[in-house]
Amino acid sequence: MQHALKRIWHVAREHLTHWIVAGAILAATGAAPEHWLADLFHDVHLPTDGLHLWAAGIDLRLALAGLGLALIAGDIAWRRARPAAAPVSIPTAAVPEAITHAPPLPDKPSIAVLPFDNMSGDPEQEYFSDGIAEDITTELSRNRWLFVIARNSSFTYKGRAVDLKQVGRELGVRYVLEGSVRRAGNRLRITAQLIEAEIGTHVWADRYDRTMDDMFAVQDEITEAVVAAIEPAMANVERQRAGSKAPGSLGTWELYQRGLWHFYKFTAEENLRAFEFLEQARSLDPDNASIHAALALVCVNRGWQFIPRSDETWIGLGLEHGRVAVALDPLDANARVPYSNALILRGQHEAALRESTQAVALNPNNTMAQGVHGAILAYSQRPAEAIPHLDLALRLNPLDPYRFVWVHVSCTAFYFMGDYESCLRSGQDLCRLQPNLVHGYRAVLVSLAELGRTVEARQYADVIFTKFNREMTAFLAVRYPEFRADDYDAYRASLAKGGLVLRDGVLTRVSEPG
């Protein structure tokens, strides 16, 4: 009954406010915002000396306006006086994460490479223009003197008419590189321009008419020109590096880029398509380190995210491709990152840490290198050292759809540090980012349990039991290799404190957790 009365009051309040505000406008201006209101109140007056209280006629509309103002003022006072609504403790839908404030500009020159426009008129050539922009991003990121936004954040602007000043503010960079690609048979026309985003000034622009055989040289030319425009002192380094890449075959490059194009869609189906294209590329060029590194990335990601962790086939395959990639090109951070990730997922902490340390040293701008290094530090009982690397991974790639991985690892690091408040906040963020993954709910549950907030913890235990029963059963059944034994035991104890245990292989809710 109380709920029904409250509902009637809310509806009446909204309609009365609408009518009375309209009446106030009519009384003040003589013009009605809606014609029916004018007809309704036309020539409506209180009678002279009505109720013997007035000596002159008073327009009823003035009384209507006063009542409206009183109602609105009372409504505002009621809203302010009532207690604030309690925060929603169990997320039920994804809330897209947006950049609510501009990241500060780094101390060194900073740049984002936007996806190049495909001017060929063929949607199937999207991977080609994307691949050129991604290659330029990769080459620029090798320069320690630059701060380079990762590919996944830059590519969120794909297909949108963007204000480059806004892009600079949202990504926290001084420069933005944009361009276009037109392909006709074996001919290429590539344009590129470098903009100082804050003031919208063109720093450099050029056009390249080449054949497909010259594509690698064009990428080097663009990279060298951009770096030279940003910082003349870098030009000499870039000139020495230009042309050092093995030319390879164009067919291999296209298959390689097509594989990465599918990988970055981050679904199980696209992950398999990525593997198929990369396998074709490997068959054409079996000694190409970049292809093996990409295969390692795809395989490790599939083994971690898309199949049960009990099946280590894909992680093992990723480990082998990573080992080959590092042997073929020891100076490529992109080779060491998936290799180190495979190692930690196999529980080889020391070897993983050696590889990830070298990856960060080779390319500090590599988001995956920073994030994976942070993860390995967290699981190697050095969680406090992990946080700066995880924060940098998030900063390098602020719009990355894959950023939930670094938030997930941050939760784990905070838990291992005993910073349960930070773990709770990160876990809640993770629930919003990925409401259909157990990881965020699990982090919130253990945090609430350790903070003594058992009622809220039990709510999350109920959600996990109902929605993620299979995933939590698998987690509790066998220790994941990246967890050290004592860390895993502590985590299981926190889950039990929060109300979830495994009994005879069955996930069970504890009636009185703690």
C-alpha positions in Angstrom: 0.0 0.0 0.0 2.8 2.4 1.0 4.6 1.6 -2.3 1.4 2.3 -4.3 0.8 5.6 -2.6 4.4 6.6 -3.2 4.1 5.7 -6.9 0.9 7.8 -7.2 2.6 10.7 -5.6 5.6 10.5 -7.9 3.4 10.4 -11.0 1.1 13.2 -9.8 4.1 15.4 -8.8 5.6 15.0 -12.3 2.3 15.9 -14.1 1.4 18.7 -11.7 4.9 20.3 -12.1 4.5 20.2 -15.9 1.1 21.8 -15.8 2.0 24.4 -13.2 5.3 25.5 -14.8 3.4 26.0 -18.0 0.8 28.0 -16.2 3.5 30.2 -14.7 4.9 30.9 -18.1 1.4 31.8 -19.3 0.9 34.1 -16.3 4.2 35.9 -16.8 4.3 36.3 -20.5 0.7 36.0 -21.7 1.8 33.2 -24.1 1.2 29.6 -23.5 3.8 27.0 -24.4 1.0 24.7 -25.6 -2.2 25.8 -27.4 -4.5 23.7 -25.3 -3.3 25.4 -22.1 -4.1 28.8 -23.6 -7.6 27.6 -24.5 -8.1 26.1 -21.0 -7.2 29.2 -19.1 -8.6 31.8 -21.5 -10.7 34.4 -19.6 -10.7 32.3 -16.4 -10.8 34.7 -13.4 -11.9 34.6 -9.9 -15.1 36.5 -9.4 -14.9 40.1 -8.1 -14.8 40.1 -4.4 -14.7 36.3 -4.5 -15.5 34.7 -1.2 -15.5 38.3 0.1 -11.7 38.1 0.5 -10.7 40.3 -2.5 -11.7 43.7 -3.3 -10.8 43.3 -7.0 -10.6 40.6 -9.5 -7.5 38.4 -9.4 -6.4 36.3 -12.4 -6.5 32.6 -11.4 -3.3 32.1 -13.4 -1.4 34.1 -10.7 -2.6 31.7 -8.1 -1.6 28.8 -10.3 1.9 30.2 -10.8 2.3 30.6 -7.0 1.2 27.1 -6.4 3.6 25.8 -9.0 6.5 27.6 -7.4 5.6 26.3 -4.0 5.3 22.8 -5.2 8.7 22.9 -7.0 10.4 24.5 -3.9 8.8 21.9 -1.6 10.0 19.1 -4.0 13.6 20.4 -4.0 13.5 20.6 -0.2 12.2 17.0 0.1 14.9 15.7 -2.2 17.6 17.4 -0.3 16.3 16.2 3.1 15.9 12.6 2.2 18.9 10.3 2.9 21.2 9.6 0.0 20.5 6.3 -1.8 22.9 3.5 -0.8 25.3 2.5 -3.6 24.3 -0.5 -5.7 26.4 -3.3 -4.3 25.7 -5.9 -7.0 26.3 -4.7 -10.6 23.7 -6.0 -13.0 24.8 -4.4 -16.2 27.9 -3.0 -17.8 28.6 0.6 -17.3 31.0 1.8 -20.1 34.0 3.4 -18.6 34.7 6.9 -19.9 37.5 9.3 -19.4 36.0 11.9 -17.1 39.1 14.1 -16.8 42.0 14.8 -19.1 45.2 12.8 -18.3 48.2 15.0 -17.8 50.7 15.4 -20.6 53.8 13.3 -20.0 57.2 14.9 -19.6 58.4 13.6 -22.9 56.9 14.1 -26.4 53.6 12.2 -26.6 51.7 10.9 -29.7 48.7 8.9 -30.7 48.5 7.3 -34.2 44.8 7.3 -35.4 43.6 4.5 -37.7 44.3 5.5 -41.3 41.3 6.0 -43.5 40.7 3.3 -46.1 40.1 5.2 -49.3 40.0 2.1 -51.5 36.2 1.8 -51.4 36.5 -1.9 -50.4 35.6 -2.7 -46.7 37.7 -5.9 -47.1 40.8 -3.7 -47.3 40.2 -2.3 -43.8 42.8 -4.6 -42.3 45.4 -3.1 -44.8 45.0 0.5 -43.7 44.7 -0.6 -40.0 48.0 -2.6 -40.4 49.9 0.4 -41.7 48.8 2.6 -38.8 49.6 -0.2 -36.3 53.1 -0.7 -37.8 53.8 3.0 -37.5 52.6 2.9 -33.9 54.9 -0.1 -33.2 57.9 1.6 -34.7 57.3 4.9 -32.9 56.9 3.0 -29.6 60.5 1.7 -29.9 61.7 5.2 -29.2 62.4 5.7 -25.5 62.1 9.5 -26.0 58.5 9.2 -27.0 55.3 8.4 -25.1 53.1 6.5 -27.5 49.4 5.7 -26.9 48.7 2.0 -27.6 46.9 0.9 -30.7 43.6 -0.2 -29.0 43.0 3.3 -27.5 43.8 5.1 -30.7 41.6 2.8 -32.7 38.5 3.6 -30.7 38.2 6.7 -32.9 38.0 4.6 -36.0 35.2 5.6 -38.4 34.3 8.7 -36.3 34.5 12.3 -37.3 36.8 13.5 -34.5 38.0 16.8 -33.2 41.8 16.4 -32.9 41.9 18.8 -30.0 39.5 16.6 -28.1 41.5 13.5 -29.0 44.6 15.1 -27.6 42.8 16.0 -24.4 41.1 12.5 -24.0 44.3 10.6 -24.6 46.7 13.1 -22.9 49.0 13.6 -25.8 50.6 16.6 -27.5 50.6 15.2 -31.1 48.2 13.2 -33.2 49.1 11.4 -36.5 46.4 10.8 -39.0 46.4 9.6 -42.6 44.8 7.7 -45.4 45.6 4.8 -47.7 44.4 4.2 -51.2 45.2 0.9 -52.9 44.7 0.1 -56.5 46.2 -3.2 -57.6 49.9 -3.0 -56.9 49.9 0.8 -56.5 49.7 2.6 -53.1 49.0 6.2 -52.2 49.6 7.0 -48.5 49.1 10.4 -46.9 50.0 11.3 -43.4 49.9 14.5 -41.3 51.1 15.3 -37.9 49.0 17.7 -35.8 49.9 19.5 -32.6 46.6 18.7 -31.0 46.4 21.4 -28.3 46.4 24.2 -30.9 45.5 22.3 -34.0 48.7 23.3 -35.9 50.0 21.1 -38.8 53.6 20.2 -37.9 54.3 18.0 -40.9 52.5 16.3 -43.8 53.5 14.3 -46.8 52.2 12.0 -49.6 53.7 8.7 -50.7 53.0 7.2 -54.1 54.6 3.8 -54.2 54.2 0.2 -55.3 53.4 -2.5 -52.8 57.0 -3.7 -52.9 58.0 -0.3 -51.3 55.5 -0.5 -48.4 58.1 -1.3 -45.7 60.3 1.5 -46.8 57.3 3.9 -46.7 56.5 2.9 -43.1 60.1 3.7 -42.2 60.0 7.0 -44.0 56.8 8.1 -42.2 58.2 7.0 -38.8 61.4 8.8 -39.4 59.6 12.0 -40.6 57.3 12.0 -37.6 60.1 11.6 -35.1 62.2 14.2 -36.8 59.3 16.6 -36.7 58.7 16.1 -33.0 62.3 16.1 -31.9 65.2 16.8 -34.3 67.6 15.0 -32.0 65.8 11.8 -32.7 66.3 12.0 -36.4 69.8 10.5 -36.5 68.7 7.5 -34.5 65.8 6.9 -36.8 67.9 7.2 -39.9 70.2 4.5 -38.5 67.3 2.2 -37.8 65.4 2.8 -41.0 65.6 -0.1 -43.5 66.8 -2.6 -40.9 63.6 -4.7 -41.2 63.7 -7.8 -43.3 61.5 -7.2 -46.4 59.6 -10.5 -46.3 56.8 -11.1 -48.7 53.8 -9.0 -49.1 51.5 -12.0 -48.9 52.9 -12.8 -45.5 52.5 -9.3 -44.3 48.9 -9.2 -45.3 48.1 -12.5 -43.6 49.9 -11.3 -40.5 47.9 -8.1 -40.4 44.7 -9.9 -41.1 45.4 -12.2 -38.1 46.0 -9.3 -35.8 42.9 -7.5 -37.1 40.8 -10.5 -36.0 42.6 -10.9 -32.7 41.8 -7.3 -31.6 38.1 -8.0 -31.8 38.6 -10.0 -28.5 36.0 -12.8 -29.0 36.5 -16.6 -29.0 35.4 -16.9 -32.7 37.7 -14.0 -33.9 40.5 -15.5 -31.8 40.3 -18.7 -33.8 40.2 -16.8 -37.1 43.3 -14.9 -36.1 45.1 -18.1 -35.4 44.1 -19.5 -38.9 45.4 -16.4 -40.7 48.6 -16.4 -38.7 49.2 -20.0 -39.3 48.9 -19.3 -43.1 51.5 -16.6 -42.7 53.8 -18.9 -40.7 53.6 -21.5 -43.5 54.9 -18.9 -45.9 57.6 -17.5 -43.7 58.4 -19.9 -40.8 61.4 -17.9 -39.6 59.5 -14.7 -39.1 59.8 -13.6 -35.4 56.8 -11.3 -35.6 54.5 -14.0 -36.8 55.6 -16.4 -34.1 55.1 -13.6 -31.5 51.6 -13.0 -32.8 50.8 -16.7 -32.7 52.0 -16.8 -29.1 49.8 -13.8 -28.2 46.7 -15.4 -29.7 47.3 -18.9 -28.2 48.0 -17.6 -24.7 45.0 -15.3 -24.8 42.8 -18.3 -25.9 44.2 -20.5 -23.2 43.6 -17.8 -20.5 40.3 -16.4 -21.5 38.3 -18.6 -23.8 38.7 -22.2 -22.7 38.8 -23.9 -19.3 42.1 -23.4 -17.5 42.4 -27.1 -16.9 43.1 -27.5 -20.7 46.7 -26.2 -21.1 47.0 -27.1 -24.7 46.8 -23.5 -26.0 49.0 -22.1 -23.4 51.6 -24.7 -24.2 51.4 -23.9 -27.9 51.8 -20.2 -27.0 54.8 -21.0 -24.9 56.5 -22.8 -27.8 55.7 -20.0 -30.3 57.0 -17.5 -27.8 60.3 -19.4 -27.3 60.8 -19.5 -31.1 60.0 -15.7 -31.5 62.6 -14.8 -28.8 65.2 -17.0 -30.4 64.6 -15.4 -33.8 64.6 -11.8 -32.5 65.9 -11.3 -28.9 65.5 -7.5 -29.2 61.8 -7.6 -29.9 59.6 -6.8 -26.9 56.6 -8.1 -28.7 58.2 -11.6 -28.7 59.1 -11.6 -25.0 55.7 -10.4 -23.8 53.5 -13.4 -24.7 56.5 -15.8 -23.9 56.7 -14.3 -20.4 52.9 -14.5 -20.1 52.9 -18.2 -21.0 55.6 -18.8 -18.5 53.8 -17.3 -15.6 50.6 -19.2 -16.5 52.7 -22.3 -16.3 53.9 -21.3 -12.9 57.5 -20.6 -13.9 57.8 -17.4 -12.0 61.5 -16.7 -12.1 61.8 -17.3 -15.9 58.7 -15.3 -16.5 60.1 -12.4 -14.5 63.4 -12.4 -16.4 61.6 -12.2 -19.8 59.1 -9.5 -18.7 61.9 -7.4 -17.3 63.7 -7.5 -20.6 60.5 -6.7 -22.5 59.9 -3.5 -20.5 63.6 -2.6 -20.9 63.4 -3.1 -24.7 60.1 -1.0 -25.1 58.7 0.9 -22.1 55.9 2.1 -24.3 54.6 -1.4 -24.9 51.3 -1.7 -23.0 51.3 -5.5 -22.9 54.9 -5.4 -21.6 54.1 -3.1 -18.7 50.8 -5.0 -17.9 52.3 -8.5 -18.1 55.4 -7.4 -16.1 53.0 -6.0 -13.4 51.1 -9.3 -13.4 54.2 -11.4 -13.0 55.5 -9.2 -10.1 52.1 -9.5 -8.4 52.1 -13.3 -8.6 55.8 -13.4 -7.6 55.0 -12.0 -4.2 56.1 -8.5 -5.2 52.7 -6.8 -5.5 53.7 -3.3 -4.4 56.2 -3.2 -7.3 53.5 -4.3 -9.7 51.1 -1.4 -9.2 53.2 1.3 -11.0 53.5 -1.0 -14.1 49.8 -1.7 -14.1 49.0 2.0 -13.7 51.3 2.8 -16.7 49.6 0.1 -18.8 46.3 1.7 -18.1 47.7 5.2 -18.9 49.3 4.1 -22.2 46.0 2.5 -23.3 43.2 4.5 -21.6 40.4 3.4 -24.1 41.6 -0.2 -24.6 38.7 -2.7 -24.5 41.3 -5.2 -23.0 42.1 -2.9 -20.1 39.9 -5.1 -17.8 42.9 -7.5 -17.7 45.1 -4.9 -16.0 42.3 -3.9 -13.6 41.9 -7.6 -12.7 45.6 -8.0 -12.0 45.5 -4.7 -9.9 42.7 -6.3 -7.8 45.0 -9.3 -7.2 48.0 -7.1 -6.3 46.0 -5.0 -3.9 44.7 -8.2 -2.2 48.2 -9.6 -1.8 49.3 -6.3 -0.3 46.5 -6.4 2.2 45.0 -3.2 0.8 41.4 -4.4 0.8 39.8 -1.0 0.2 41.8 -0.6 -3.0 41.0 -4.2 -4.0 37.3 -3.5 -3.4 37.3 -0.3 -5.6 39.2 -2.0 -8.4 36.9 -5.0 -8.1 33.8 -2.8 -8.5 35.4 -1.2 -11.5 36.0 -4.6 -13.0 32.4 -5.6 -12.4 31.3 -2.6 -14.5 33.8 -3.3 -17.2 33.1 -7.0 -17.5 29.9 -7.9 -15.8 29.9 -11.4 -17.4 33.3 -12.4 -15.9 33.7 -13.8 -12.4 37.0 -12.0 -11.7 35.5 -8.7 -10.5 32.9 -10.3 -8.3 35.5 -12.6 -6.8 37.7 -9.7 -5.9 34.9 -7.8 -4.3 33.9 -10.8 -2.3 37.3 -11.4 -0.8 37.7 -7.7 -0.1 34.4 -7.4 1.7 35.1 -10.6 3.7 38.5 -9.3 4.9 36.9 -5.9 5.7 34.3 -7.6 7.9 31.4 -6.5 5.8 29.8 -10.0 5.9 26.3 -9.0 4.8 27.5 -7.5 1.6 30.0 -10.3 1.1 27.2 -12.8 1.3 25.3 -10.9 -1.5 28.3 -11.3 -3.8 28.6 -15.0 -2.7 25.0 -15.5 -3.9 25.7 -13.9 -7.2 28.8 -16.0 -7.8 27.0 -19.2 -6.7 24.2 -18.5 -9.1 25.9 -16.9 -12.1 29.5 -18.3 -12.0 29.2 -21.6 -10.3 31.2 -23.5 -12.9 34.0 -20.9 -13.0 34.3 -20.7 -9.2 34.2 -24.5 -8.9 37.2 -24.7 -11.3 39.1 -22.0 -9.4 38.7 -23.8 -6.1 39.3 -27.3 -7.4 42.8 -26.9 -8.6 45.4 -24.1 -7.9 46.1 -22.0 -11.0 49.8 -22.2 -11.6 50.4 -18.5 -11.5 49.3 -18.5 -7.8 52.0 -19.4 -5.3 50.8 -22.0 -2.9 50.6 -19.8 0.1 48.9 -17.0 -1.8 46.3 -19.4 -3.2 45.6 -20.8 0.3 45.1 -17.3 1.6 42.7 -16.5 -1.2 40.7 -19.6 -0.6 40.4 -18.8 3.1 39.1 -15.3 2.2 36.5 -16.9 -0.1 35.4 -19.2 2.7 35.2 -16.2 5.0 32.9 -14.6 2.4 30.7 -17.7 2.2 32.0 -19.9 -0.6 33.8 -23.3 -0.2 34.2 -26.4 -2.2 33.0 -29.6 -0.5 33.4 -33.0 -2.3 33.9 -31.1 -5.6 30.7 -29.1 -5.2 30.6 -25.3 -4.7 28.7 -24.7 -1.4 27.5 -21.6 0.3 28.4 -21.4 4.0 25.4 -20.3 6.1 27.6 -18.4 8.6 30.7 -17.2 6.8 33.7 -16.2 8.8 
